[in-house]
Amino acid sequence: MEKSVLITGASSGIGACAAELFSQNGYRVFAGYRSDTDGSKLAQIANVTPVKVDVTVVEEIEQAIAAVSTELEECGLYAIINNAGLTYTAPFEYADEEKMRHVMDVNVWGIVRLTQGCIPLLKRFNEQNSVKSRVINVTSWAGIMGQPFNGAYNASKFALVGLTEAMYYDLGLLGIHVVSASPGVTKTRLLARTTDASQAYESMPEEGKEFYKKYIDKLDSISASANSSSALATPEKIAKGLFNLVERKKPGLKQDLATDARLMNLLRRLLPFSWSSRMFKRMYKL
């Protein structure tokens, strides 16, 4: 069995670590990137084929899938890791609709477009192997619990969690395993962006700046403490978790890859909203 995996958002963070780890363990890796500089870096890794793809651009997705198909010939594709994602932080009152739509486009519709396009490759793999192909969507506990000033990201991840569960049934009919993999809060560039409301703050009117400044300052302090915390998972740890899921013969639907992801999942199931809301209000000084 030839092992092959397509990883989106492989330029940095979890995606970059996953691309390197899979390549070191015998996989043929197709690593999605957007900038040419990132593509050149990925090309230097053995067993990694850089694939330029912006998941919001249909033509780039089609070209990427065609390139992967040509490289694999009749083997088919074993796994997709839908890792590409972004965030946008702003008080709902002043949140920019275009930026919110862009978050949904990348975090939800990008996964729809890419995965649908790859189904023939996943089915082709299944026709030749007893171990079946799989799609792993990198979700988040932000898809089960809302957070202050994080509406766009929450909306996209809530949508992705539901979409992944539906895909589990539909693609299961085709013999394709589907996994919702929650990495928890991870020390990547996305972490800093998740608590960075500076762009939104600068575009607010003066009365908005005056009202929200203390909350924006609190977000900055949360970001600083999170990045220095030894309790949070590293991209390398999450990449290992993803590797284990891809290696597993029959992975289950819901997989938490870090302690905080497991904890938040437990809190959502056990605690009433009044308790979790008090937790967030205290944390964000609301």
BELKA-V294623 format. One record per residue. SS is DSSP state (alpha for helix, beta for strand, coil for the rest). PHI is phi in degrees with one decimal (999 if undefined). BURIAL is I if it has 16 or more other ideal C-beta (glycine too) atoms within 10 Angstrom, else O. Layout:
ss: (SS/SS)
phi: (PHI/PHI)
burial: (BURIAL/BURIAL)
This chain:
ss: (coil/coil/coil/beta/beta/beta/beta/coil/coil/coil/coil/coil/alpha/alpha/alpha/alpha/alpha/alpha/alpha/alpha/alpha/alpha/alpha/alpha/coil/coil/coil/beta/beta/beta/beta/beta/beta/coil/coil/alpha/alpha/alpha/alpha/alpha/alpha/alpha/alpha/coil/coil/coil/coil/beta/beta/beta/beta/beta/coil/coil/coil/coil/coil/alpha/alpha/alpha/alpha/alpha/alpha/alpha/alpha/alpha/alpha/alpha/alpha/alpha/alpha/alpha/coil/coil/coil/coil/coil/coil/beta/beta/beta/beta/coil/coil/coil/coil/coil/coil/coil/coil/coil/alpha/alpha/alpha/coil/coil/alpha/alpha/alpha/alpha/alpha/alpha/alpha/alpha/alpha/alpha/alpha/alpha/alpha/alpha/alpha/alpha/alpha/alpha/alpha/alpha/alpha/alpha/alpha/alpha/alpha/alpha/alpha/alpha/alpha/alpha/coil/coil/coil/coil/coil/coil/coil/beta/beta/beta/beta/beta/coil/coil/alpha/alpha/alpha/coil/coil/coil/coil/coil/coil/coil/alpha/alpha/alpha/alpha/alpha/alpha/alpha/alpha/alpha/alpha/alpha/alpha/alpha/alpha/alpha/alpha/alpha/alpha/alpha/alpha/alpha/alpha/coil/coil/coil/coil/beta/beta/beta/beta/beta/beta/coil/coil/coil/beta/coil/coil/alpha/alpha/alpha/alpha/alpha/alpha/coil/coil/coil/alpha/alpha/alpha/alpha/alpha/coil/coil/coil/alpha/alpha/alpha/alpha/alpha/alpha/alpha/alpha/alpha/alpha/alpha/alpha/alpha/alpha/alpha/alpha/alpha/alpha/alpha/alpha/alpha/alpha/coil/coil/coil/coil/coil/beta/coil/alpha/alpha/alpha/alpha/alpha/alpha/alpha/alpha/alpha/alpha/alpha/alpha/alpha/coil/coil/coil/coil/coil/coil/beta/beta/beta/coil/coil/alpha/alpha/alpha/alpha/alpha/alpha/alpha/alpha/alpha/alpha/alpha/alpha/coil/coil/alpha/alpha/alpha/alpha/alpha/alpha/alpha/alpha/alpha/alpha/alpha/alpha/coil/coil)
phi: (999/-82.8/-90.7/-139.1/-143.3/-107.0/-118.8/-89.3/61.9/-92.1/-74.4/-157.0/58.6/-59.6/-61.6/-65.0/-64.8/-66.2/-59.0/-68.1/-64.5/-63.2/-65.0/-75.3/-116.4/88.1/-86.4/-91.3/-105.7/-105.6/-105.9/-76.3/-145.0/-117.1/-91.7/-62.2/-60.7/-65.7/-62.0/-65.7/-65.6/-65.9/-65.4/-81.1/-91.1/-60.2/69.8/-111.0/-109.5/-66.6/-130.0/-74.4/-157.4/-98.0/-70.1/-95.3/-112.5/-58.8/-62.6/-68.5/-63.6/-61.8/-66.0/-64.0/-65.1/-62.5/-65.4/-63.7/-61.1/-63.6/-66.5/-82.5/54.9/-94.0/-73.9/80.2/-106.3/-79.1/-148.3/-119.4/-114.2/-82.3/-106.7/-59.5/-168.1/-150.7/-137.3/-153.1/-111.3/-167.8/-60.1/-54.9/-56.2/-117.3/-66.8/-84.0/-62.3/-62.4/-68.1/-63.7/-62.6/-65.3/-60.4/-64.1/-63.9/-75.4/-78.9/-120.5/-66.8/-61.2/-68.4/-59.8/-61.1/-66.7/-67.1/-58.1/-67.1/-92.1/-55.0/-58.4/-69.1/-67.6/-66.6/-63.0/-62.2/-62.9/-65.9/-114.4/-138.1/-80.1/-80.4/-93.2/-68.2/-150.1/-119.9/-114.1/-97.1/-79.7/-98.4/-177.0/-70.6/-68.1/-93.5/-128.7/-138.4/-75.6/-132.8/-61.0/64.5/-121.9/-57.3/-64.3/-66.1/-57.6/-58.6/-68.6/-77.6/-59.3/-62.2/-67.5/-61.0/-66.7/-60.3/-63.5/-65.0/-66.6/-61.2/-53.8/-75.6/-67.1/-75.8/-60.0/-63.2/-97.2/79.1/-104.9/-74.0/-125.9/-129.0/-101.1/-106.1/-99.5/-83.2/73.0/-76.0/-119.3/-77.0/-130.2/-63.4/-64.5/-59.8/-62.8/-71.0/-64.6/-109.9/-101.3/-104.6/-62.9/-61.5/-63.5/-62.0/-64.7/-91.3/-76.0/-68.0/-59.3/-66.5/-69.0/-60.9/-63.8/-72.5/-94.6/-56.2/-65.4/-76.3/-64.8/-61.5/-65.9/-58.4/-61.2/-70.1/-63.6/-61.9/-63.5/-70.4/-66.5/-66.5/-97.0/-77.0/-83.5/-80.7/-81.8/-72.9/-92.5/-58.3/-62.8/-65.2/-66.8/-59.9/-63.6/-62.7/-64.5/-60.2/-63.1/-66.5/-67.7/-76.3/-67.3/-63.4/-133.6/-71.1/-78.4/-65.3/-103.2/-132.8/-97.2/-101.0/-149.7/-60.6/-67.6/-65.0/-64.8/-65.1/-64.9/-61.8/-66.0/-62.3/-61.9/-78.5/-100.5/-96.8/-67.9/-57.9/-58.9/-74.1/-66.3/-66.9/-64.0/-61.0/-70.0/-62.9/-68.9/-63.0/-96.1/58.2/-84.5)
burial: (O/O/I/I/I/I/I/I/I/I/I/O/I/I/I/I/I/I/I/I/I/I/I/O/O/O/I/I/I/I/I/I/I/I/O/O/O/I/I/O/I/I/O/O/I/O/I/I/I/I/I/I/I/I/I/O/I/O/O/I/I/O/O/I/I/O/I/I/I/O/O/I/O/O/I/I/I/I/I/I/I/I/I/I/I/I/I/I/I/I/I/O/O/O/I/O/O/O/I/I/O/I/I/I/I/I/I/I/I/I/I/O/I/I/I/O/I/I/I/O/I/I/I/I/I/I/O/O/O/O/O/I/I/I/I/I/I/I/I/I/I/I/I/I/I/I/I/I/I/I/I/I/I/I/I/I/I/I/I/I/I/O/I/I/O/O/I/I/O/O/I/O/O/O/O/I/I/I/I/I/I/I/I/I/I/I/I/I/O/I/I/O/I/I/I/I/I/O/O/I/I/O/O/I/O/O/O/O/O/O/O/I/O/O/I/I/O/I/I/O/O/O/I/O/O/I/O/O/O/O/O/I/I/I/I/O/I/I/I/I/I/I/I/O/I/I/O/O/O/O/I/O/O/O/I/I/I/I/O/I/I/O/O/I/I/O/O/O/O/O/O/O/O/O/O/I/O/O/O/O/O/O/O/O/O/O)
